[in-house]
Amino acid sequence: MPKNLVELGYRVVSFDYRGFGDSTDFDYNPNNVYHSEYVTDFATVLTWTKTTLRTDEIGVFGLSMGTLIANLGYQESKYDFFIG
């Protein structure tokens, strides 16, 4: 999917949330569906994108749990449109 968006002229920033494996720096509970740190990661990437890429509009494309994280993250860092 990102390749198709790039071919259409979009700049694509892709990220995956932390919390799996030994590199996590918070108390990861495998029984939780998501952790607040995922939302923090999303908002941080969005803020970086706004600051670094200086674009007029930012859209978010989320799948599966990404739809929940993107909706919660909107409260911390706004975006212009969402596809989920």
mmCIF file of the N, C-alpha and C atoms, coordinates in Angstrom:
data_MODEL
# 
_entry.id   MODEL 
# 
loop_
_atom_site.group_PDB 
_atom_site.id 
_atom_site.type_symbol 
_atom_site.label_atom_id 
_atom_site.label_alt_id 
_atom_site.label_comp_id 
_atom_site.label_asym_id 
_atom_site.label_entity_id 
_atom_site.label_seq_id 
_atom_site.pdbx_PDB_ins_code 
_atom_site.Cartn_x 
_atom_site.Cartn_y 
_atom_site.Cartn_z 
_atom_site.occupancy 
_atom_site.B_iso_or_equiv 
_atom_site.pdbx_formal_charge 
_atom_site.auth_seq_id 
_atom_site.auth_comp_id 
_atom_site.auth_asym_id 
_atom_site.auth_atom_id 
_atom_site.pdbx_PDB_model_num 
ATOM 1   N N  . MET A 1 1  ? 0.805   -1.207 0.000  1.00 0.00 ? 1  MET A N  1 
ATOM 2   C CA . MET A 1 1  ? 0.000   0.000  0.000  1.00 0.00 ? 1  MET A CA 1 
ATOM 3   C C  . MET A 1 1  ? 0.847   1.270  0.000  1.00 0.00 ? 1  MET A C  1 
ATOM 4   N N  . PRO A 1 2  ? 1.867   1.412  0.865  1.00 0.00 ? 2  PRO A N  1 
ATOM 5   C CA . PRO A 1 2  ? 2.645   2.656  0.830  1.00 0.00 ? 2  PRO A CA 1 
ATOM 6   C C  . PRO A 1 2  ? 3.270   2.931  -0.532 1.00 0.00 ? 2  PRO A C  1 
ATOM 7   N N  . LYS A 1 3  ? 3.717   1.891  -1.215 1.00 0.00 ? 3  LYS A N  1 
ATOM 8   C CA . LYS A 1 3  ? 4.311   2.086  -2.544 1.00 0.00 ? 3  LYS A CA 1 
ATOM 9   C C  . LYS A 1 3  ? 3.299   2.706  -3.497 1.00 0.00 ? 3  LYS A C  1 
ATOM 10  N N  . ASN A 1 4  ? 2.060   2.257  -3.447 1.00 0.00 ? 4  ASN A N  1 
ATOM 11  C CA . ASN A 1 4  ? 1.012   2.813  -4.312 1.00 0.00 ? 4  ASN A CA 1 
ATOM 12  C C  . ASN A 1 4  ? 0.772   4.284  -4.002 1.00 0.00 ? 4  ASN A C  1 
ATOM 13  N N  . LEU A 1 5  ? 0.770   4.624  -2.725 1.00 0.00 ? 5  LEU A N  1 
ATOM 14  C CA . LEU A 1 5  ? 0.548   6.027  -2.337 1.00 0.00 ? 5  LEU A CA 1 
ATOM 15  C C  . LEU A 1 5  ? 1.708   6.909  -2.798 1.00 0.00 ? 5  LEU A C  1 
ATOM 16  N N  . VAL A 1 6  ? 2.925   6.410  -2.682 1.00 0.00 ? 6  VAL A N  1 
ATOM 17  C CA . VAL A 1 6  ? 4.097   7.156  -3.155 1.00 0.00 ? 6  VAL A CA 1 
ATOM 18  C C  . VAL A 1 6  ? 4.005   7.362  -4.659 1.00 0.00 ? 6  VAL A C  1 
ATOM 19  N N  . GLU A 1 7  ? 3.604   6.336  -5.383 1.00 0.00 ? 7  GLU A N  1 
ATOM 20  C CA . GLU A 1 7  ? 3.467   6.450  -6.835 1.00 0.00 ? 7  GLU A CA 1 
ATOM 21  C C  . GLU A 1 7  ? 2.403   7.476  -7.228 1.00 0.00 ? 7  GLU A C  1 
ATOM 22  N N  . LEU A 1 8  ? 1.440   7.697  -6.356 1.00 0.00 ? 8  LEU A N  1 
ATOM 23  C CA . LEU A 1 8  ? 0.403   8.708  -6.612 1.00 0.00 ? 8  LEU A CA 1 
ATOM 24  C C  . LEU A 1 8  ? 0.846   10.112 -6.194 1.00 0.00 ? 8  LEU A C  1 
ATOM 25  N N  . GLY A 1 9  ? 2.053   10.232 -5.646 1.00 0.00 ? 9  GLY A N  1 
ATOM 26  C CA . GLY A 1 9  ? 2.587   11.543 -5.303 1.00 0.00 ? 9  GLY A CA 1 
ATOM 27  C C  . GLY A 1 9  ? 2.525   11.912 -3.827 1.00 0.00 ? 9  GLY A C  1 
ATOM 28  N N  . TYR A 1 10 ? 2.072   11.007 -2.989 1.00 0.00 ? 10 TYR A N  1 
ATOM 29  C CA . TYR A 1 10 ? 2.003   11.283 -1.550 1.00 0.00 ? 10 TYR A CA 1 
ATOM 30  C C  . TYR A 1 10 ? 3.346   10.984 -0.892 1.00 0.00 ? 10 TYR A C  1 
ATOM 31  N N  . ARG A 1 11 ? 3.670   11.762 0.131  1.00 0.00 ? 11 ARG A N  1 
ATOM 32  C CA . ARG A 1 11 ? 4.803   11.402 0.992  1.00 0.00 ? 11 ARG A CA 1 
ATOM 33  C C  . ARG A 1 11 ? 4.239   10.516 2.087  1.00 0.00 ? 11 ARG A C  1 
ATOM 34  N N  . VAL A 1 12 ? 4.900   9.413  2.359  1.00 0.00 ? 12 VAL A N  1 
ATOM 35  C CA . VAL A 1 12 ? 4.395   8.433  3.301  1.00 0.00 ? 12 VAL A CA 1 
ATOM 36  C C  . VAL A 1 12 ? 5.363   8.293  4.469  1.00 0.00 ? 12 VAL A C  1 
ATOM 37  N N  . VAL A 1 13 ? 4.815   8.399  5.669  1.00 0.00 ? 13 VAL A N  1 
ATOM 38  C CA . VAL A 1 13 ? 5.571   8.120  6.883  1.00 0.00 ? 13 VAL A CA 1 
ATOM 39  C C  . VAL A 1 13 ? 4.887   6.928  7.530  1.00 0.00 ? 13 VAL A C  1 
ATOM 40  N N  . SER A 1 14 ? 5.640   5.877  7.734  1.00 0.00 ? 14 SER A N  1 
ATOM 41  C CA . SER A 1 14 ? 5.084   4.664  8.308  1.00 0.00 ? 14 SER A CA 1 
ATOM 42  C C  . SER A 1 14 ? 5.790   4.362  9.623  1.00 0.00 ? 14 SER A C  1 
ATOM 43  N N  . PHE A 1 15 ? 5.031   3.884  10.606 1.00 0.00 ? 15 PHE A N  1 
ATOM 44  C CA . PHE A 1 15 ? 5.643   3.504  11.871 1.00 0.00 ? 15 PHE A CA 1 
ATOM 45  C C  . PHE A 1 15 ? 4.852   2.383  12.507 1.00 0.00 ? 15 PHE A C  1 
ATOM 46  N N  . ASP A 1 16 ? 5.500   1.706  13.401 1.00 0.00 ? 16 ASP A N  1 
ATOM 47  C CA . ASP A 1 16 ? 4.875   0.638  14.164 1.00 0.00 ? 16 ASP A CA 1 
ATOM 48  C C  . ASP A 1 16 ? 5.077   0.976  15.631 1.00 0.00 ? 16 ASP A C  1 
ATOM 49  N N  . TYR A 1 17 ? 4.136   0.646  16.460 1.00 0.00 ? 17 TYR A N  1 
ATOM 50  C CA . TYR A 1 17 ? 4.231   1.005  17.870 1.00 0.00 ? 17 TYR A CA 1 
ATOM 51  C C  . TYR A 1 17 ? 5.135   0.041  18.616 1.00 0.00 ? 17 TYR A C  1 
ATOM 52  N N  . ARG A 1 18 ? 5.640   0.511  19.723 1.00 0.00 ? 18 ARG A N  1 
ATOM 53  C CA . ARG A 1 18 ? 6.580   -0.281 20.532 1.00 0.00 ? 18 ARG A CA 1 
ATOM 54  C C  . ARG A 1 18 ? 5.844   -1.197 21.490 1.00 0.00 ? 18 ARG A C  1 
ATOM 55  N N  . GLY A 1 19 ? 6.594   -2.001 22.213 1.00 0.00 ? 19 GLY A N  1 
ATOM 56  C CA . GLY A 1 19 ? 5.995   -2.793 23.260 1.00 0.00 ? 19 GLY A CA 1 
ATOM 57  C C  . GLY A 1 19 ? 6.086   -4.288 23.081 1.00 0.00 ? 19 GLY A C  1 
ATOM 58  N N  . PHE A 1 20 ? 6.793   -4.726 22.075 1.00 0.00 ? 20 PHE A N  1 
ATOM 59  C CA . PHE A 1 20 ? 6.932   -6.151 21.856 1.00 0.00 ? 20 PHE A CA 1 
ATOM 60  C C  . PHE A 1 20 ? 8.408   -6.519 21.937 1.00 0.00 ? 20 PHE A C  1 
ATOM 61  N N  . GLY A 1 21 ? 8.729   -7.525 22.685 1.00 0.00 ? 21 GLY A N  1 
ATOM 62  C CA . GLY A 1 21 ? 10.114  -7.949 22.808 1.00 0.00 ? 21 GLY A CA 1 
ATOM 63  C C  . GLY A 1 21 ? 10.799  -7.326 24.008 1.00 0.00 ? 21 GLY A C  1 
ATOM 64  N N  . ASP A 1 22 ? 12.094  -7.474 24.049 1.00 0.00 ? 22 ASP A N  1 
ATOM 65  C CA . ASP A 1 22 ? 12.875  -7.033 25.200 1.00 0.00 ? 22 ASP A CA 1 
ATOM 66  C C  . ASP A 1 22 ? 13.210  -5.545 25.177 1.00 0.00 ? 22 ASP A C  1 
ATOM 67  N N  . SER A 1 23 ? 12.969  -4.856 24.098 1.00 0.00 ? 23 SER A N  1 
ATOM 68  C CA . SER A 1 23 ? 13.367  -3.453 24.008 1.00 0.00 ? 23 SER A CA 1 
ATOM 69  C C  . SER A 1 23 ? 12.360  -2.490 24.630 1.00 0.00 ? 23 SER A C  1 
ATOM 70  N N  . THR A 1 24 ? 11.222  -2.959 25.060 1.00 0.00 ? 24 THR A N  1 
ATOM 71  C CA . THR A 1 24 ? 10.198  -2.070 25.605 1.00 0.00 ? 24 THR A CA 1 
ATOM 72  C C  . THR A 1 24 ? 10.673  -1.407 26.892 1.00 0.00 ? 24 THR A C  1 
ATOM 73  N N  . ASP A 1 25 ? 10.298  -0.153 27.068 1.00 0.00 ? 25 ASP A N  1 
ATOM 74  C CA . ASP A 1 25 ? 10.693  0.580  28.270 1.00 0.00 ? 25 ASP A CA 1 
ATOM 75  C C  . ASP A 1 25 ? 9.499   0.886  29.173 1.00 0.00 ? 25 ASP A C  1 
ATOM 76  N N  . PHE A 1 26 ? 8.456   0.100  29.073 1.00 0.00 ? 26 PHE A N  1 
ATOM 77  C CA . PHE A 1 26 ? 7.306   0.251  29.959 1.00 0.00 ? 26 PHE A CA 1 
ATOM 78  C C  . PHE A 1 26 ? 6.789   -1.144 30.311 1.00 0.00 ? 26 PHE A C  1 
ATOM 79  N N  . ASP A 1 27 ? 5.916   -1.195 31.291 1.00 0.00 ? 27 ASP A N  1 
ATOM 80  C CA . ASP A 1 27 ? 5.380   -2.491 31.725 1.00 0.00 ? 27 ASP A CA 1 
ATOM 81  C C  . ASP A 1 27 ? 4.378   -3.011 30.708 1.00 0.00 ? 27 ASP A C  1 
ATOM 82  N N  . TYR A 1 28 ? 4.847   -3.836 29.814 1.00 0.00 ? 28 TYR A N  1 
ATOM 83  C CA . TYR A 1 28 ? 4.011   -4.409 28.764 1.00 0.00 ? 28 TYR A CA 1 
ATOM 84  C C  . TYR A 1 28 ? 3.183   -5.553 29.332 1.00 0.00 ? 28 TYR A C  1 
ATOM 85  N N  . ASN A 1 29 ? 1.875   -5.464 29.145 1.00 0.00 ? 29 ASN A N  1 
ATOM 86  C CA . ASN A 1 29 ? 0.973   -6.512 29.596 1.00 0.00 ? 29 ASN A CA 1 
ATOM 87  C C  . ASN A 1 29 ? 0.353   -7.164 28.360 1.00 0.00 ? 29 ASN A C  1 
ATOM 88  N N  . PRO A 1 30 ? 0.690   -8.396 28.046 1.00 0.00 ? 30 PRO A N  1 
ATOM 89  C CA . PRO A 1 30 ? 0.180   -9.036 26.836 1.00 0.00 ? 30 PRO A CA 1 
ATOM 90  C C  . PRO A 1 30 ? -1.339  -9.231 26.846 1.00 0.00 ? 30 PRO A C  1 
ATOM 91  N N  . ASN A 1 31 ? -1.984  -9.046 27.987 1.00 0.00 ? 31 ASN A N  1 
ATOM 92  C CA . ASN A 1 31 ? -3.438  -9.174 28.057 1.00 0.00 ? 31 ASN A CA 1 
ATOM 93  C C  . ASN A 1 31 ? -4.166  -7.885 27.667 1.00 0.00 ? 31 ASN A C  1 
ATOM 94  N N  . ASN A 1 32 ? -3.450  -6.778 27.572 1.00 0.00 ? 32 ASN A N  1 
ATOM 95  C CA . ASN A 1 32 ? -4.066  -5.510 27.161 1.00 0.00 ? 32 ASN A CA 1 
ATOM 96  C C  . ASN A 1 32 ? -4.158  -5.450 25.641 1.00 0.00 ? 32 ASN A C  1 
ATOM 97  N N  . VAL A 1 33 ? -5.211  -4.869 25.145 1.00 0.00 ? 33 VAL A N  1 
ATOM 98  C CA . VAL A 1 33 ? -5.350  -4.685 23.703 1.00 0.00 ? 33 VAL A CA 1 
ATOM 99  C C  . VAL A 1 33 ? -4.399  -3.593 23.223 1.00 0.00 ? 33 VAL A C  1 
ATOM 100 N N  . TYR A 1 34 ? -4.300  -2.524 23.971 1.00 0.00 ? 34 TYR A N  1 
ATOM 101 C CA . TYR A 1 34 ? -3.366  -1.459 23.632 1.00 0.00 ? 34 TYR A CA 1 
ATOM 102 C C  . TYR A 1 34 ? -2.877  -0.813 24.917 1.00 0.00 ? 34 TYR A C  1 
ATOM 103 N N  . HIS A 1 35 ? -1.809  -0.043 24.801 1.00 0.00 ? 35 HIS A N  1 
ATOM 104 C CA . HIS A 1 35 ? -1.235  0.688  25.921 1.00 0.00 ? 35 HIS A CA 1 
ATOM 105 C C  . HIS A 1 35 ? -1.213  2.170  25.576 1.00 0.00 ? 35 HIS A C  1 
ATOM 106 N N  . SER A 1 36 ? -1.262  3.019  26.564 1.00 0.00 ? 36 SER A N  1 
ATOM 107 C CA . SER A 1 36 ? -1.250  4.470  26.312 1.00 0.00 ? 36 SER A CA 1 
ATOM 108 C C  . SER A 1 36 ? 0.029   4.893  25.597 1.00 0.00 ? 36 SER A C  1 
ATOM 109 N N  . GLU A 1 37 ? 1.106   4.148  25.763 1.00 0.00 ? 37 GLU A N  1 
ATOM 110 C CA . GLU A 1 37 ? 2.358   4.465  25.077 1.00 0.00 ? 37 GLU A CA 1 
ATOM 111 C C  . GLU A 1 37 ? 2.205   4.401  23.562 1.00 0.00 ? 37 GLU A C  1 
ATOM 112 N N  . TYR A 1 38 ? 1.303   3.565  23.068 1.00 0.00 ? 38 TYR A N  1 
ATOM 113 C CA . TYR A 1 38 ? 1.067   3.494  21.624 1.00 0.00 ? 38 TYR A CA 1 
ATOM 114 C C  . TYR A 1 38 ? 0.519   4.828  21.107 1.00 0.00 ? 38 TYR A C  1 
ATOM 115 N N  . VAL A 1 39 ? -0.375  5.424  21.872 1.00 0.00 ? 39 VAL A N  1 
ATOM 116 C CA . VAL A 1 39 ? -0.957  6.709  21.492 1.00 0.00 ? 39 VAL A CA 1 
ATOM 117 C C  . VAL A 1 39 ? 0.117   7.793  21.537 1.00 0.00 ? 39 VAL A C  1 
ATOM 118 N N  . THR A 1 40 ? 0.966   7.744  22.569 1.00 0.00 ? 40 THR A N  1 
ATOM 119 C CA . THR A 1 40 ? 2.073   8.696  22.659 1.00 0.00 ? 40 THR A CA 1 
ATOM 120 C C  . THR A 1 40 ? 2.993   8.573  21.457 1.00 0.00 ? 40 THR A C  1 
ATOM 121 N N  . ASP A 1 41 ? 3.298   7.344  21.051 1.00 0.00 ? 41 ASP A N  1 
ATOM 122 C CA . ASP A 1 41 ? 4.142   7.124  19.874 1.00 0.00 ? 41 ASP A CA 1 
ATOM 123 C C  . ASP A 1 41 ? 3.498   7.713  18.627 1.00 0.00 ? 41 ASP A C  1 
ATOM 124 N N  . PHE A 1 42 ? 2.210   7.478  18.456 1.00 0.00 ? 42 PHE A N  1 
ATOM 125 C CA . PHE A 1 42 ? 1.489   8.008  17.300 1.00 0.00 ? 42 PHE A CA 1 
ATOM 126 C C  . PHE A 1 42 ? 1.561   9.531  17.272 1.00 0.00 ? 42 PHE A C  1 
ATOM 127 N N  . ALA A 1 43 ? 1.246   10.166 18.394 1.00 0.00 ? 43 ALA A N  1 
ATOM 128 C CA . ALA A 1 43 ? 1.252   11.628 18.467 1.00 0.00 ? 43 ALA A CA 1 
ATOM 129 C C  . ALA A 1 43 ? 2.655   12.184 18.224 1.00 0.00 ? 43 ALA A C  1 
ATOM 130 N N  . THR A 1 44 ? 3.674   11.495 18.707 1.00 0.00 ? 44 THR A N  1 
ATOM 131 C CA . THR A 1 44 ? 5.051   11.938 18.502 1.00 0.00 ? 44 THR A CA 1 
ATOM 132 C C  . THR A 1 44 ? 5.439   11.884 17.031 1.00 0.00 ? 44 THR A C  1 
ATOM 133 N N  . VAL A 1 45 ? 5.061   10.798 16.350 1.00 0.00 ? 45 VAL A N  1 
ATOM 134 C CA . VAL A 1 45 ? 5.351   10.681 14.921 1.00 0.00 ? 45 VAL A CA 1 
ATOM 135 C C  . VAL A 1 45 ? 4.594   11.749 14.137 1.00 0.00 ? 45 VAL A C  1 
ATOM 136 N N  . LEU A 1 46 ? 3.361   12.006 14.507 1.00 0.00 ? 46 LEU A N  1 
ATOM 137 C CA . LEU A 1 46 ? 2.568   13.026 13.819 1.00 0.00 ? 46 LEU A CA 1 
ATOM 138 C C  . LEU A 1 46 ? 3.172   14.413 14.020 1.00 0.00 ? 46 LEU A C  1 
ATOM 139 N N  . THR A 1 47 ? 3.597   14.726 15.223 1.00 0.00 ? 47 THR A N  1 
ATOM 140 C CA . THR A 1 47 ? 4.233   16.016 15.502 1.00 0.00 ? 47 THR A CA 1 
ATOM 141 C C  . THR A 1 47 ? 5.529   16.143 14.717 1.00 0.00 ? 47 THR A C  1 
ATOM 142 N N  . TRP A 1 48 ? 6.332   15.071 14.675 1.00 0.00 ? 48 TRP A N  1 
ATOM 143 C CA . TRP A 1 48 ? 7.567   15.084 13.886 1.00 0.00 ? 48 TRP A CA 1 
ATOM 144 C C  . TRP A 1 48 ? 7.254   15.341 12.414 1.00 0.00 ? 48 TRP A C  1 
ATOM 145 N N  . THR A 1 49 ? 6.227   14.679 11.902 1.00 0.00 ? 49 THR A N  1 
ATOM 146 C CA . THR A 1 49 ? 5.853   14.831 10.495 1.00 0.00 ? 49 THR A CA 1 
ATOM 147 C C  . THR A 1 49 ? 5.473   16.274 10.189 1.00 0.00 ? 49 THR A C  1 
ATOM 148 N N  . LYS A 1 50 ? 4.657   16.876 11.048 1.00 0.00 ? 50 LYS A N  1 
ATOM 149 C CA . LYS A 1 50 ? 4.248   18.275 10.844 1.00 0.00 ? 50 LYS A CA 1 
ATOM 150 C C  . LYS A 1 50 ? 5.449   19.211 10.856 1.00 0.00 ? 50 LYS A C  1 
ATOM 151 N N  . THR A 1 51 ? 6.353   18.997 11.781 1.00 0.00 ? 51 THR A N  1 
ATOM 152 C CA . THR A 1 51 ? 7.513   19.877 11.950 1.00 0.00 ? 51 THR A CA 1 
ATOM 153 C C  . THR A 1 51 ? 8.545   19.683 10.848 1.00 0.00 ? 51 THR A C  1 
ATOM 154 N N  . THR A 1 52 ? 8.815   18.451 10.506 1.00 0.00 ? 52 THR A N  1 
ATOM 155 C CA . THR A 1 52 ? 9.895   18.141 9.573  1.00 0.00 ? 52 THR A CA 1 
ATOM 156 C C  . THR A 1 52 ? 9.474   18.278 8.118  1.00 0.00 ? 52 THR A C  1 
ATOM 157 N N  . LEU A 1 53 ? 8.312   17.779 7.775  1.00 0.00 ? 53 LEU A N  1 
ATOM 158 C CA . LEU A 1 53 ? 7.887   17.771 6.376  1.00 0.00 ? 53 LEU A CA 1 
ATOM 159 C C  . LEU A 1 53 ? 7.155   19.044 5.969  1.00 0.00 ? 53 LEU A C  1 
ATOM 160 N N  . ARG A 1 54 ? 6.671   19.787 6.926  1.00 0.00 ? 54 ARG A N  1 
ATOM 161 C CA . ARG A 1 54 ? 5.995   21.070 6.671  1.00 0.00 ? 54 ARG A CA 1 
ATOM 162 C C  . ARG A 1 54 ? 5.010   20.975 5.505  1.00 0.00 ? 54 ARG A C  1 
ATOM 163 N N  . THR A 1 55 ? 4.032   20.155 5.679  1.00 0.00 ? 55 THR A N  1 
ATOM 164 C CA . THR A 1 55 ? 3.033   19.931 4.645  1.00 0.00 ? 55 THR A CA 1 
ATOM 165 C C  . THR A 1 55 ? 1.736   20.653 4.996  1.00 0.00 ? 55 THR A C  1 
ATOM 166 N N  . ASP A 1 56 ? 0.917   20.931 3.998  1.00 0.00 ? 56 ASP A N  1 
ATOM 167 C CA . ASP A 1 56 ? -0.340  21.637 4.226  1.00 0.00 ? 56 ASP A CA 1 
ATOM 168 C C  . ASP A 1 56 ? -1.396  20.751 4.874  1.00 0.00 ? 56 ASP A C  1 
ATOM 169 N N  . GLU A 1 57 ? -1.404  19.481 4.488  1.00 0.00 ? 57 GLU A N  1 
ATOM 170 C CA . GLU A 1 57 ? -2.394  18.547 5.027  1.00 0.00 ? 57 GLU A CA 1 
ATOM 171 C C  . GLU A 1 57 ? -1.719  17.251 5.429  1.00 0.00 ? 57 GLU A C  1 
ATOM 172 N N  . ILE A 1 58 ? -2.242  16.674 6.504  1.00 0.00 ? 58 ILE A N  1 
ATOM 173 C CA . ILE A 1 58 ? -1.765  15.366 6.930  1.00 0.00 ? 58 ILE A CA 1 
ATOM 174 C C  . ILE A 1 58 ? -2.968  14.444 7.049  1.00 0.00 ? 58 ILE A C  1 
ATOM 175 N N  . GLY A 1 59 ? -2.882  13.322 6.358  1.00 0.00 ? 59 GLY A N  1 
ATOM 176 C CA . GLY A 1 59 ? -3.901  12.297 6.463  1.00 0.00 ? 59 GLY A CA 1 
ATOM 177 C C  . GLY A 1 59 ? -3.323  11.086 7.159  1.00 0.00 ? 59 GLY A C  1 
ATOM 178 N N  . VAL A 1 60 ? -4.185  10.363 7.824  1.00 0.00 ? 60 VAL A N  1 
ATOM 179 C CA . VAL A 1 60 ? -3.772  9.157  8.542  1.00 0.00 ? 60 VAL A CA 1 
ATOM 180 C C  . VAL A 1 60 ? -4.550  7.980  7.963  1.00 0.00 ? 60 VAL A C  1 
ATOM 181 N N  . PHE A 1 61 ? -3.825  6.930  7.688  1.00 0.00 ? 61 PHE A N  1 
ATOM 182 C CA . PHE A 1 61 ? -4.402  5.689  7.188  1.00 0.00 ? 61 PHE A CA 1 
ATOM 183 C C  . PHE A 1 61 ? -4.117  4.627  8.243  1.00 0.00 ? 61 PHE A C  1 
ATOM 184 N N  . GLY A 1 62 ? -5.151  4.101  8.869  1.00 0.00 ? 62 GLY A N  1 
ATOM 185 C CA . GLY A 1 62 ? -4.959  3.134  9.934  1.00 0.00 ? 62 GLY A CA 1 
ATOM 186 C C  . GLY A 1 62 ? -5.711  1.844  9.670  1.00 0.00 ? 62 GLY A C  1 
ATOM 187 N N  . LEU A 1 63 ? -5.097  0.756  10.063 1.00 0.00 ? 63 LEU A N  1 
ATOM 188 C CA . LEU A 1 63 ? -5.722  -0.554 9.942  1.00 0.00 ? 63 LEU A CA 1 
ATOM 189 C C  . LEU A 1 63 ? -5.781  -1.200 11.318 1.00 0.00 ? 63 LEU A C  1 
ATOM 190 N N  . SER A 1 64 ? -6.793  -1.992 11.532 1.00 0.00 ? 64 SER A N  1 
ATOM 191 C CA . SER A 1 64 ? -6.915  -2.784 12.739 1.00 0.00 ? 64 SER A CA 1 
ATOM 192 C C  . SER A 1 64 ? -6.791  -1.898 13.982 1.00 0.00 ? 64 SER A C  1 
ATOM 193 N N  . MET A 1 65 ? -5.872  -2.242 14.895 1.00 0.00 ? 65 MET A N  1 
ATOM 194 C CA . MET A 1 65 ? -5.727  -1.467 16.120 1.00 0.00 ? 65 MET A CA 1 
ATOM 195 C C  . MET A 1 65 ? -5.264  -0.038 15.833 1.00 0.00 ? 65 MET A C  1 
ATOM 196 N N  . GLY A 1 66 ? -4.648  0.188  14.687 1.00 0.00 ? 66 GLY A N  1 
ATOM 197 C CA . GLY A 1 66 ? -4.237  1.534  14.311 1.00 0.00 ? 66 GLY A CA 1 
ATOM 198 C C  . GLY A 1 66 ? -5.395  2.507  14.218 1.00 0.00 ? 66 GLY A C  1 
ATOM 199 N N  . THR A 1 67 ? -6.596  2.008  13.934 1.00 0.00 ? 67 THR A N  1 
ATOM 200 C CA . THR A 1 67 ? -7.753  2.904  13.883 1.00 0.00 ? 67 THR A CA 1 
ATOM 201 C C  . THR A 1 67 ? -8.079  3.443  15.272 1.00 0.00 ? 67 THR A C  1 
ATOM 202 N N  . LEU A 1 68 ? -7.973  2.608  16.279 1.00 0.00 ? 68 LEU A N  1 
ATOM 203 C CA . LEU A 1 68 ? -8.208  3.043  17.661 1.00 0.00 ? 68 LEU A CA 1 
ATOM 204 C C  . LEU A 1 68 ? -7.127  4.018  18.107 1.00 0.00 ? 68 LEU A C  1 
ATOM 205 N N  . ILE A 1 69 ? -5.886  3.677  17.850 1.00 0.00 ? 69 ILE A N  1 
ATOM 206 C CA . ILE A 1 69 ? -4.773  4.523  18.273 1.00 0.00 ? 69 ILE A CA 1 
ATOM 207 C C  . ILE A 1 69 ? -4.829  5.880  17.574 1.00 0.00 ? 69 ILE A C  1 
ATOM 208 N N  . ALA A 1 70 ? -5.140  5.896  16.296 1.00 0.00 ? 70 ALA A N  1 
ATOM 209 C CA . ALA A 1 70 ? -5.224  7.163  15.565 1.00 0.00 ? 70 ALA A CA 1 
ATOM 210 C C  . ALA A 1 70 ? -6.353  8.040  16.094 1.00 0.00 ? 70 ALA A C  1 
ATOM 211 N N  . ASN A 1 71 ? -7.473  7.446  16.426 1.00 0.00 ? 71 ASN A N  1 
ATOM 212 C CA . ASN A 1 71 ? -8.581  8.236  16.977 1.00 0.00 ? 71 ASN A CA 1 
ATOM 213 C C  . ASN A 1 71 ? -8.238  8.800  18.348 1.00 0.00 ? 71 ASN A C  1 
ATOM 214 N N  . LEU A 1 72 ? -7.619  8.006  19.195 1.00 0.00 ? 72 LEU A N  1 
ATOM 215 C CA . LEU A 1 72 ? -7.198  8.501  20.499 1.00 0.00 ? 72 LEU A CA 1 
ATOM 216 C C  . LEU A 1 72 ? -6.077  9.532  20.360 1.00 0.00 ? 72 LEU A C  1 
ATOM 217 N N  . GLY A 1 73 ? -5.170  9.303  19.425 1.00 0.00 ? 73 GLY A N  1 
ATOM 218 C CA . GLY A 1 73 ? -4.050  10.211 19.212 1.00 0.00 ? 73 GLY A CA 1 
ATOM 219 C C  . GLY A 1 73 ? -4.454  11.558 18.672 1.00 0.00 ? 73 GLY A C  1 
ATOM 220 N N  . TYR A 1 74 ? -5.607  11.628 18.031 1.00 0.00 ? 74 TYR A N  1 
ATOM 221 C CA . TYR A 1 74 ? -6.094  12.899 17.492 1.00 0.00 ? 74 TYR A CA 1 
ATOM 222 C C  . TYR A 1 74 ? -6.237  13.946 18.595 1.00 0.00 ? 74 TYR A C  1 
ATOM 223 N N  . GLN A 1 75 ? -6.530  13.494 19.795 1.00 0.00 ? 75 GLN A N  1 
ATOM 224 C CA . GLN A 1 75 ? -6.674  14.426 20.925 1.00 0.00 ? 75 GLN A CA 1 
ATOM 225 C C  . GLN A 1 75 ? -5.343  15.097 21.258 1.00 0.00 ? 75 GLN A C  1 
ATOM 226 N N  . GLU A 1 76 ? -4.234  14.416 21.011 1.00 0.00 ? 76 GLU A N  1 
ATOM 227 C CA . GLU A 1 76 ? -2.907  14.944 21.331 1.00 0.00 ? 76 GLU A CA 1 
ATOM 228 C C  . GLU A 1 76 ? -2.263  15.682 20.159 1.00 0.00 ? 76 GLU A C  1 
ATOM 229 N N  . SER A 1 77 ? -2.516  15.235 18.960 1.00 0.00 ? 77 SER A N  1 
ATOM 230 C CA . SER A 1 77 ? -1.902  15.831 17.769 1.00 0.00 ? 77 SER A CA 1 
ATOM 231 C C  . SER A 1 77 ? -2.889  15.694 16.615 1.00 0.00 ? 77 SER A C  1 
ATOM 232 N N  . LYS A 1 78 ? -3.447  16.811 16.201 1.00 0.00 ? 78 LYS A N  1 
ATOM 233 C CA . LYS A 1 78 ? -4.505  16.828 15.183 1.00 0.00 ? 78 LYS A CA 1 
ATOM 234 C C  . LYS A 1 78 ? -3.975  16.525 13.799 1.00 0.00 ? 78 LYS A C  1 
ATOM 235 N N  . TYR A 1 79 ? -4.808  15.909 12.974 1.00 0.00 ? 79 TYR A N  1 
ATOM 236 C CA . TYR A 1 79 ? -4.537  15.670 11.577 1.00 0.00 ? 79 TYR A CA 1 
ATOM 237 C C  . TYR A 1 79 ? -5.761  16.100 10.787 1.00 0.00 ? 79 TYR A C  1 
ATOM 238 N N  . ASP A 1 80 ? -5.639  16.165 9.453  1.00 0.00 ? 80 ASP A N  1 
ATOM 239 C CA . ASP A 1 80 ? -6.701  16.732 8.614  1.00 0.00 ? 80 ASP A CA 1 
ATOM 240 C C  . ASP A 1 80 ? -7.754  15.727 8.167  1.00 0.00 ? 80 ASP A C  1 
ATOM 241 N N  . PHE A 1 81 ? -7.369  14.497 7.930  1.00 0.00 ? 81 PHE A N  1 
ATOM 242 C CA . PHE A 1 81 ? -8.349  13.495 7.550  1.00 0.00 ? 81 PHE A CA 1 
ATOM 243 C C  . PHE A 1 81 ? -7.862  12.119 7.947  1.00 0.00 ? 81 PHE A C  1 
ATOM 244 N N  . PHE A 1 82 ? -8.799  11.192 8.010  1.00 0.00 ? 82 PHE A N  1 
ATOM 245 C CA . PHE A 1 82 ? -8.497  9.844  8.487  1.00 0.00 ? 82 PHE A CA 1 
ATOM 246 C C  . PHE A 1 82 ? -9.195  8.822  7.613  1.00 0.00 ? 82 PHE A C  1 
ATOM 247 N N  . ILE A 1 83 ? -8.452  7.779  7.231  1.00 0.00 ? 83 ILE A N  1 
ATOM 248 C CA . ILE A 1 83 ? -9.014  6.639  6.529  1.00 0.00 ? 83 ILE A CA 1 
ATOM 249 C C  . ILE A 1 83 ? -8.726  5.418  7.373  1.00 0.00 ? 83 ILE A C  1 
ATOM 250 N N  . GLY A 1 84 ? -9.774  4.713  7.772  1.00 0.00 ? 84 GLY A N  1 
ATOM 251 C CA . GLY A 1 84 ? -9.578  3.552  8.633  1.00 0.00 ? 84 GLY A CA 1 
ATOM 252 C C  . GLY A 1 84 ? -10.349 2.356  8.140  1.00 0.00 ? 84 GLY A C  1 
# 
